[in-house]
Amino acid sequence: MIAKRQALSAKRRRGGGFYLTFGPGVVYLSVTIQQGNNSMIDTVEILRGDYDSVLDLIATACRQRRKLLQGAAAAMIMAAVKVGDTVRITNIRLEYLIGATAEVTRKRGTKLEIKFDKSCGRYQNGSTIIIPSSCVEIA
C-alpha cells in the first residue's frame, strides 16, 4: 500500500478536477462530490486512505442507494407497461439478450413474463421467460 501511495500523483485537468495515476497506463478519474459550496467527499481522499475507517459504511450506503434507485425504476416500468407492450432488454447478465425485443405476456409482482419476437441465444422465437422489470425498457 505504501508503494502505491508513493507512486500516486495527482494532476489538475484543464477545466477543473484532477486525475490520478498509479503507474504506467493506470488512470483513475477524480470527482468531488459537492453540496452547495461545501466539498463533501473527493475521490482523491478516498484513494489516499482518508476514509479507510468508514469505507465499509460508505460502500453499504452506496449499495443501498443503488438498490433504491433500481427499485424506483422498476416501479415506474411496472406502472407504465401493459400486457401486449413490446419491451427491449437493457440490463441483464446474459449479454446476448441485451437489445432483444419481446412482448409482455403477463405481469408478476415486480417481474414480467415476456415472449421473444426472434430467436436469441438459447431462446427460440416464441420462448417465454420471466425477467425483472428493472432489466427492460419500453421499446
NORQUIGI-V625730 format. One record per pair of residues at least 12 apart in sequence whose C-alpha atoms are under 6 Angstrom apart, sorted by the first residue. I is the first residue (numbers start at 1). J is the second residue. Records with the same first field share a line. If there is no record, write none. Layout:
I: J  J
//
This chain:
7: 22
8: 21  22
9: 21
18: 30
30: 43  44
31: 43
74: 133  134
83: 104  105  106
84: 103  104
85: 103  104
86: 102  103  139
87: 101  102  137  138  139
88: 100  101  136  137  139
89: 135  136
90: 135  136
91: 135
92: 135
102: 114  115  116  117
103: 115
110: 133
111: 131  132  133
112: 130  131  133
113: 129  130
114: 128  129
115: 127  128
//
